[in-house]
Amino acid sequence: MLDAPIHPTYVRLLRVLLRRLGADADALLQAAGIAPQQLAHDAGPLPLDTVSQLALASMRITGRPWLGLELGASIEPSSHGALGLAVITSPQLRAAVRTIARHAGTRAGLLRWQLDERGPGARLTVTPAGPIVQAQGFIVDMVLACLARALSAVAGPLTGLRIAVPGARPPWVAQYRALVDAEFVFDAPALALDFPAALLDTPGLAADAAAHAAAQRECEAQAAAARQGTPTTAALVERRLRTVNGGAYPSQQSLARELGCSVRTLMRRLAHDGTSYQQLLDRTRQDRALWYLQHTQASVEDIAHALGYEDASNFGRTCRRWFGQPPGRLRQAVPAPPA
């Protein structure tokens, strides 16, 4: 899976949507390894692996495979920060689409945004920057709905828009048509929006030259800061651990080799970041253990193996140390999905 951070705003908004649908949002957050109290105050990004687990569990619990569409449609353009302000104050839709293509990466770095204006119209293509295995459908749907809402705020009805959606045509295609009055095609290689020239020339409903220029400057500043930023050693180690499948976690020695330093230097850098290799490994295993137990039908033995434990008894003792309960009790902590 692609290792990319997710802005916490979108997880907070998902929490609101889940509550509105009657789901136990905080239980789902905790099962994915996200502390609800921390989410309310912490502005730090969340790992894609964690958010993907939350998205899959949320669709299953609510019985709504189109949940990504609902989430994206519920998000006000202003929730996207300076990017949203720059879009909705654009002088015309063409400027809004160009702003999205240039700056959307500051909010959704796991995606690549490409704008082709070689013809009279334009095509905006959105592709993953790497493999998004677990929740690609949810993410694509959310992005599509966010785009539809933001662009409608700029131009009103999106007359003549054609949208290509990756994946087979779903049984809930009506949910797409309710989102925006556009022509939809499925089985596409990537999410793509085709704009006719007349639509691109539509004046912005909330055009504001001064506000647009100020928001654009903020977007440029955010992009520059992102280019200059360097992750901490703890962040690099945690990202590496979260990409592991099958329980074959790298040792501290092999991680030091990957990072081009000695084990002693790695230990010192992690200590400077307020953690250690064992703490990061425990946190990764703890997050995955809870999610596997509460959101899969895998046996305790298989989960133990997937997390790198030699046998289920070792895993059981570790669960008691982590959570104060054996694996079987943890498995009962979240209600079964609706029939």
Contacts in CASP RR format, 6 or more apart in sequence:
PFRMAT RR
TARGET T0000
AUTHOR 0000-0000-0000
METHOD contacts of the structure
MODEL  1
MLDAPIHPTYVRLLRVLLRRLGADADALLQAAGIAPQQLAHDAGPLPLDT
VSQLALASMRITGRPWLGLELGASIEPSSHGALGLAVITSPQLRAAVRTI
ARHAGTRAGLLRWQLDERGPGARLTVTPAGPIVQAQGFIVDMVLACLARA
LSAVAGPLTGLRIAVPGARPPWVAQYRALVDAEFVFDAPALALDFPAALL
DTPGLAADAAAHAAAQRECEAQAAAARQGTPTTAALVERRLRTVNGGAYP
SQQSLARELGCSVRTLMRRLAHDGTSYQQLLDRTRQDRALWYLQHTQASV
EDIAHALGYEDASNFGRTCRRWFGQPPGRLRQAVPAPPA
1 48 0 8 1.000
1 49 0 8 1.000
1 52 0 8 1.000
1 131 0 8 1.000
1 132 0 8 1.000
1 133 0 8 1.000
1 134 0 8 1.000
1 243 0 8 1.000
2 48 0 8 1.000
2 110 0 8 1.000
2 128 0 8 1.000
2 129 0 8 1.000
2 130 0 8 1.000
2 131 0 8 1.000
2 132 0 8 1.000
3 47 0 8 1.000
3 48 0 8 1.000
3 49 0 8 1.000
3 239 0 8 1.000
3 242 0 8 1.000
3 243 0 8 1.000
4 48 0 8 1.000
4 109 0 8 1.000
4 110 0 8 1.000
4 129 0 8 1.000
5 44 0 8 1.000
5 45 0 8 1.000
5 46 0 8 1.000
5 47 0 8 1.000
5 48 0 8 1.000
5 109 0 8 1.000
6 45 0 8 1.000
6 46 0 8 1.000
6 47 0 8 1.000
6 48 0 8 1.000
6 51 0 8 1.000
6 110 0 8 1.000
7 45 0 8 1.000
7 107 0 8 1.000
7 108 0 8 1.000
8 39 0 8 1.000
8 42 0 8 1.000
8 43 0 8 1.000
8 44 0 8 1.000
8 45 0 8 1.000
8 46 0 8 1.000
9 79 0 8 1.000
9 80 0 8 1.000
10 51 0 8 1.000
10 71 0 8 1.000
10 75 0 8 1.000
10 142 0 8 1.000
11 29 0 8 1.000
11 34 0 8 1.000
11 39 0 8 1.000
11 46 0 8 1.000
11 51 0 8 1.000
11 54 0 8 1.000
12 39 0 8 1.000
12 40 0 8 1.000
13 71 0 8 1.000
13 74 0 8 1.000
13 75 0 8 1.000
13 79 0 8 1.000
14 25 0 8 1.000
14 54 0 8 1.000
14 55 0 8 1.000
14 58 0 8 1.000
14 71 0 8 1.000
15 25 0 8 1.000
15 26 0 8 1.000
15 29 0 8 1.000
15 36 0 8 1.000
15 39 0 8 1.000
16 25 0 8 1.000
16 74 0 8 1.000
17 67 0 8 1.000
17 70 0 8 1.000
17 71 0 8 1.000
17 74 0 8 1.000
18 24 0 8 1.000
18 25 0 8 1.000
18 28 0 8 1.000
18 58 0 8 1.000
18 62 0 8 1.000
19 25 0 8 1.000
21 62 0 8 1.000
21 64 0 8 1.000
23 58 0 8 1.000
23 61 0 8 1.000
23 62 0 8 1.000
24 61 0 8 1.000
24 334 0 8 1.000
24 335 0 8 1.000
25 36 0 8 1.000
26 36 0 8 1.000
27 333 0 8 1.000
27 334 0 8 1.000
28 54 0 8 1.000
28 57 0 8 1.000
28 58 0 8 1.000
28 61 0 8 1.000
28 334 0 8 1.000
29 35 0 8 1.000
29 36 0 8 1.000
29 39 0 8 1.000
29 54 0 8 1.000
30 36 0 8 1.000
30 290 0 8 1.000
31 53 0 8 1.000
31 54 0 8 1.000
31 57 0 8 1.000
31 290 0 8 1.000
31 291 0 8 1.000
31 294 0 8 1.000
31 295 0 8 1.000
31 333 0 8 1.000
31 334 0 8 1.000
32 50 0 8 1.000
32 51 0 8 1.000
32 53 0 8 1.000
32 54 0 8 1.000
32 57 0 8 1.000
32 287 0 8 1.000
32 291 0 8 1.000
33 50 0 8 1.000
33 53 0 8 1.000
33 286 0 8 1.000
33 287 0 8 1.000
33 290 0 8 1.000
33 291 0 8 1.000
34 46 0 8 1.000
34 50 0 8 1.000
34 54 0 8 1.000
47 238 0 8 1.000
47 239 0 8 1.000
47 242 0 8 1.000
48 110 0 8 1.000
48 132 0 8 1.000
49 134 0 8 1.000
49 242 0 8 1.000
49 243 0 8 1.000
50 242 0 8 1.000
50 287 0 8 1.000
51 135 0 8 1.000
52 132 0 8 1.000
52 133 0 8 1.000
52 134 0 8 1.000
52 135 0 8 1.000
52 138 0 8 1.000
53 134 0 8 1.000
53 291 0 8 1.000
53 295 0 8 1.000
55 67 0 8 1.000
55 68 0 8 1.000
55 134 0 8 1.000
55 135 0 8 1.000
55 138 0 8 1.000
55 139 0 8 1.000
56 134 0 8 1.000
56 135 0 8 1.000
56 138 0 8 1.000
56 295 0 8 1.000
57 291 0 8 1.000
57 294 0 8 1.000
57 295 0 8 1.000
58 67 0 8 1.000
59 65 0 8 1.000
59 67 0 8 1.000
59 68 0 8 1.000
59 138 0 8 1.000
60 295 0 8 1.000
60 337 0 8 1.000
61 334 0 8 1.000
61 335 0 8 1.000
61 337 0 8 1.000
61 338 0 8 1.000
62 338 0 8 1.000
63 337 0 8 1.000
63 338 0 8 1.000
64 70 0 8 1.000
65 170 0 8 1.000
65 172 0 8 1.000
66 141 0 8 1.000
66 170 0 8 1.000
66 172 0 8 1.000
66 175 0 8 1.000
67 138 0 8 1.000
67 141 0 8 1.000
68 137 0 8 1.000
68 138 0 8 1.000
68 139 0 8 1.000
68 141 0 8 1.000
68 142 0 8 1.000
68 145 0 8 1.000
69 141 0 8 1.000
69 142 0 8 1.000
69 144 0 8 1.000
69 145 0 8 1.000
69 175 0 8 1.000
69 176 0 8 1.000
69 179 0 8 1.000
70 145 0 8 1.000
71 142 0 8 1.000
71 145 0 8 1.000
72 141 0 8 1.000
72 142 0 8 1.000
72 143 0 8 1.000
72 145 0 8 1.000
72 146 0 8 1.000
72 149 0 8 1.000
73 145 0 8 1.000
73 148 0 8 1.000
73 149 0 8 1.000
73 179 0 8 1.000
75 145 0 8 1.000
75 146 0 8 1.000
75 149 0 8 1.000
76 149 0 8 1.000
77 84 0 8 1.000
77 85 0 8 1.000
77 87 0 8 1.000
77 88 0 8 1.000
77 149 0 8 1.000
77 150 0 8 1.000
77 153 0 8 1.000
78 84 0 8 1.000
78 85 0 8 1.000
78 88 0 8 1.000
80 87 0 8 1.000
80 107 0 8 1.000
80 146 0 8 1.000
80 150 0 8 1.000
81 107 0 8 1.000
82 215 0 8 1.000
82 218 0 8 1.000
82 219 0 8 1.000
82 222 0 8 1.000
83 99 0 8 1.000
83 100 0 8 1.000
83 103 0 8 1.000
83 104 0 8 1.000
83 106 0 8 1.000
83 107 0 8 1.000
83 215 0 8 1.000
83 219 0 8 1.000
84 150 0 8 1.000
84 215 0 8 1.000
85 211 0 8 1.000
85 215 0 8 1.000
85 218 0 8 1.000
86 99 0 8 1.000
86 103 0 8 1.000
86 212 0 8 1.000
86 215 0 8 1.000
86 216 0 8 1.000
86 218 0 8 1.000
86 219 0 8 1.000
87 96 0 8 1.000
87 99 0 8 1.000
87 100 0 8 1.000
87 150 0 8 1.000
87 151 0 8 1.000
87 153 0 8 1.000
87 154 0 8 1.000
88 96 0 8 1.000
88 150 0 8 1.000
88 153 0 8 1.000
88 154 0 8 1.000
88 206 0 8 1.000
89 206 0 8 1.000
89 207 0 8 1.000
89 208 0 8 1.000
89 209 0 8 1.000
89 211 0 8 1.000
89 212 0 8 1.000
89 215 0 8 1.000
90 96 0 8 1.000
90 99 0 8 1.000
90 154 0 8 1.000
90 204 0 8 1.000
90 207 0 8 1.000
90 212 0 8 1.000
91 203 0 8 1.000
91 204 0 8 1.000
91 207 0 8 1.000
91 209 0 8 1.000
91 212 0 8 1.000
92 154 0 8 1.000
92 155 0 8 1.000
92 200 0 8 1.000
92 201 0 8 1.000
92 202 0 8 1.000
92 203 0 8 1.000
92 204 0 8 1.000
92 207 0 8 1.000
93 151 0 8 1.000
93 154 0 8 1.000
93 155 0 8 1.000
93 195 0 8 1.000
93 199 0 8 1.000
93 200 0 8 1.000
93 201 0 8 1.000
93 202 0 8 1.000
93 204 0 8 1.000
94 122 0 8 1.000
94 200 0 8 1.000
94 201 0 8 1.000
95 212 0 8 1.000
96 150 0 8 1.000
96 151 0 8 1.000
96 154 0 8 1.000
96 155 0 8 1.000
96 204 0 8 1.000
97 115 0 8 1.000
97 122 0 8 1.000
97 124 0 8 1.000
97 151 0 8 1.000
97 195 0 8 1.000
97 200 0 8 1.000
98 115 0 8 1.000
99 216 0 8 1.000
99 219 0 8 1.000
100 113 0 8 1.000
100 124 0 8 1.000
100 147 0 8 1.000
100 150 0 8 1.000
101 113 0 8 1.000
101 114 0 8 1.000
101 115 0 8 1.000
101 124 0 8 1.000
102 113 0 8 1.000
102 219 0 8 1.000
103 219 0 8 1.000
103 220 0 8 1.000
103 222 0 8 1.000
103 223 0 8 1.000
104 111 0 8 1.000
104 113 0 8 1.000
105 111 0 8 1.000
105 113 0 8 1.000
105 223 0 8 1.000
106 219 0 8 1.000
106 222 0 8 1.000
106 223 0 8 1.000
106 226 0 8 1.000
108 143 0 8 1.000
109 129 0 8 1.000
110 128 0 8 1.000
110 129 0 8 1.000
110 130 0 8 1.000
110 132 0 8 1.000
110 139 0 8 1.000
111 126 0 8 1.000
111 127 0 8 1.000
111 128 0 8 1.000
111 129 0 8 1.000
111 143 0 8 1.000
112 126 0 8 1.000
112 127 0 8 1.000
112 128 0 8 1.000
112 129 0 8 1.000
113 124 0 8 1.000
113 125 0 8 1.000
113 126 0 8 1.000
114 124 0 8 1.000
114 125 0 8 1.000
114 126 0 8 1.000
114 127 0 8 1.000
115 122 0 8 1.000
115 123 0 8 1.000
115 124 0 8 1.000
115 125 0 8 1.000
116 122 0 8 1.000
116 123 0 8 1.000
116 125 0 8 1.000
120 196 0 8 1.000
120 197 0 8 1.000
121 194 0 8 1.000
121 195 0 8 1.000
121 196 0 8 1.000
121 197 0 8 1.000
121 200 0 8 1.000
122 194 0 8 1.000
122 195 0 8 1.000
122 200 0 8 1.000
123 192 0 8 1.000
123 193 0 8 1.000
123 194 0 8 1.000
123 195 0 8 1.000
124 147 0 8 1.000
124 192 0 8 1.000
124 193 0 8 1.000
124 195 0 8 1.000
125 190 0 8 1.000
125 191 0 8 1.000
125 192 0 8 1.000
126 140 0 8 1.000
126 143 0 8 1.000
126 190 0 8 1.000
126 191 0 8 1.000
126 192 0 8 1.000
127 190 0 8 1.000
127 191 0 8 1.000
128 136 0 8 1.000
132 139 0 8 1.000
136 166 0 8 1.000
137 166 0 8 1.000
137 167 0 8 1.000
140 165 0 8 1.000
140 166 0 8 1.000
140 191 0 8 1.000
143 191 0 8 1.000
144 163 0 8 1.000
144 165 0 8 1.000
144 176 0 8 1.000
144 179 0 8 1.000
144 191 0 8 1.000
145 179 0 8 1.000
147 193 0 8 1.000
148 158 0 8 1.000
148 179 0 8 1.000
148 180 0 8 1.000
148 182 0 8 1.000
151 158 0 8 1.000
152 158 0 8 1.000
152 180 0 8 1.000
153 205 0 8 1.000
153 206 0 8 1.000
154 202 0 8 1.000
154 204 0 8 1.000
154 205 0 8 1.000
154 206 0 8 1.000
155 199 0 8 1.000
155 202 0 8 1.000
155 203 0 8 1.000
155 204 0 8 1.000
155 205 0 8 1.000
156 202 0 8 1.000
156 205 0 8 1.000
157 181 0 8 1.000
158 180 0 8 1.000
158 181 0 8 1.000
158 182 0 8 1.000
158 199 0 8 1.000
159 181 0 8 1.000
159 198 0 8 1.000
159 199 0 8 1.000
160 182 0 8 1.000
160 183 0 8 1.000
160 195 0 8 1.000
160 196 0 8 1.000
160 198 0 8 1.000
160 199 0 8 1.000
161 180 0 8 1.000
161 182 0 8 1.000
161 183 0 8 1.000
161 193 0 8 1.000
161 194 0 8 1.000
161 195 0 8 1.000
161 196 0 8 1.000
161 199 0 8 1.000
162 182 0 8 1.000
162 183 0 8 1.000
162 185 0 8 1.000
162 193 0 8 1.000
162 194 0 8 1.000
163 176 0 8 1.000
163 180 0 8 1.000
163 182 0 8 1.000
163 183 0 8 1.000
163 184 0 8 1.000
163 185 0 8 1.000
163 191 0 8 1.000
163 192 0 8 1.000
163 193 0 8 1.000
163 194 0 8 1.000
164 185 0 8 1.000
164 186 0 8 1.000
164 188 0 8 1.000
164 190 0 8 1.000
164 191 0 8 1.000
164 192 0 8 1.000
164 193 0 8 1.000
164 194 0 8 1.000
165 176 0 8 1.000
165 184 0 8 1.000
165 185 0 8 1.000
165 186 0 8 1.000
165 188 0 8 1.000
165 191 0 8 1.000
166 186 0 8 1.000
166 187 0 8 1.000
166 188 0 8 1.000
166 189 0 8 1.000
166 190 0 8 1.000
166 191 0 8 1.000
167 186 0 8 1.000
167 187 0 8 1.000
167 188 0 8 1.000
168 186 0 8 1.000
168 187 0 8 1.000
169 186 0 8 1.000
169 187 0 8 1.000
170 186 0 8 1.000
173 184 0 8 1.000
173 186 0 8 1.000
176 184 0 8 1.000
177 184 0 8 1.000
231 239 0 8 1.000
232 273 0 8 1.000
233 259 0 8 1.000
233 266 0 8 1.000
233 269 0 8 1.000
233 270 0 8 1.000
233 272 0 8 1.000
233 273 0 8 1.000
234 269 0 8 1.000
234 270 0 8 1.000
234 273 0 8 1.000
234 274 0 8 1.000
234 275 0 8 1.000
234 280 0 8 1.000
236 259 0 8 1.000
237 255 0 8 1.000
237 259 0 8 1.000
237 266 0 8 1.000
237 270 0 8 1.000
237 277 0 8 1.000
237 280 0 8 1.000
238 280 0 8 1.000
238 283 0 8 1.000
238 284 0 8 1.000
240 250 0 8 1.000
240 255 0 8 1.000
240 258 0 8 1.000
241 249 0 8 1.000
241 250 0 8 1.000
241 280 0 8 1.000
241 281 0 8 1.000
241 284 0 8 1.000
242 284 0 8 1.000
244 250 0 8 1.000
244 284 0 8 1.000
245 306 0 8 1.000
246 305 0 8 1.000
246 306 0 8 1.000
246 308 0 8 1.000
247 305 0 8 1.000
247 306 0 8 1.000
247 307 0 8 1.000
247 308 0 8 1.000
248 308 0 8 1.000
249 281 0 8 1.000
249 284 0 8 1.000
249 308 0 8 1.000
250 258 0 8 1.000
252 263 0 8 1.000
252 266 0 8 1.000
252 267 0 8 1.000
252 277 0 8 1.000
253 263 0 8 1.000
255 266 0 8 1.000
255 277 0 8 1.000
256 262 0 8 1.000
256 263 0 8 1.000
256 265 0 8 1.000
256 266 0 8 1.000
259 266 0 8 1.000
261 269 0 8 1.000
266 277 0 8 1.000
267 276 0 8 1.000
267 277 0 8 1.000
270 276 0 8 1.000
270 277 0 8 1.000
270 280 0 8 1.000
282 322 0 8 1.000
285 307 0 8 1.000
285 308 0 8 1.000
285 318 0 8 1.000
286 322 0 8 1.000
288 306 0 8 1.000
288 307 0 8 1.000
289 303 0 8 1.000
289 307 0 8 1.000
289 315 0 8 1.000
289 318 0 8 1.000
289 319 0 8 1.000
289 322 0 8 1.000
289 327 0 8 1.000
290 323 0 8 1.000
290 330 0 8 1.000
292 298 0 8 1.000
292 303 0 8 1.000
292 306 0 8 1.000
292 307 0 8 1.000
293 300 0 8 1.000
293 303 0 8 1.000
293 327 0 8 1.000
293 328 0 8 1.000
293 330 0 8 1.000
293 331 0 8 1.000
294 330 0 8 1.000
294 331 0 8 1.000
294 333 0 8 1.000
294 334 0 8 1.000
295 334 0 8 1.000
296 303 0 8 1.000
298 306 0 8 1.000
300 312 0 8 1.000
300 315 0 8 1.000
300 316 0 8 1.000
300 327 0 8 1.000
300 328 0 8 1.000
301 311 0 8 1.000
301 312 0 8 1.000
303 315 0 8 1.000
303 327 0 8 1.000
304 311 0 8 1.000
304 312 0 8 1.000
304 314 0 8 1.000
304 315 0 8 1.000
304 316 0 8 1.000
307 315 0 8 1.000
309 315 0 8 1.000
309 318 0 8 1.000
312 327 0 8 1.000
315 327 0 8 1.000
316 326 0 8 1.000
316 327 0 8 1.000
319 325 0 8 1.000
319 326 0 8 1.000
319 327 0 8 1.000
319 330 0 8 1.000
320 326 0 8 1.000
323 330 0 8 1.000
END
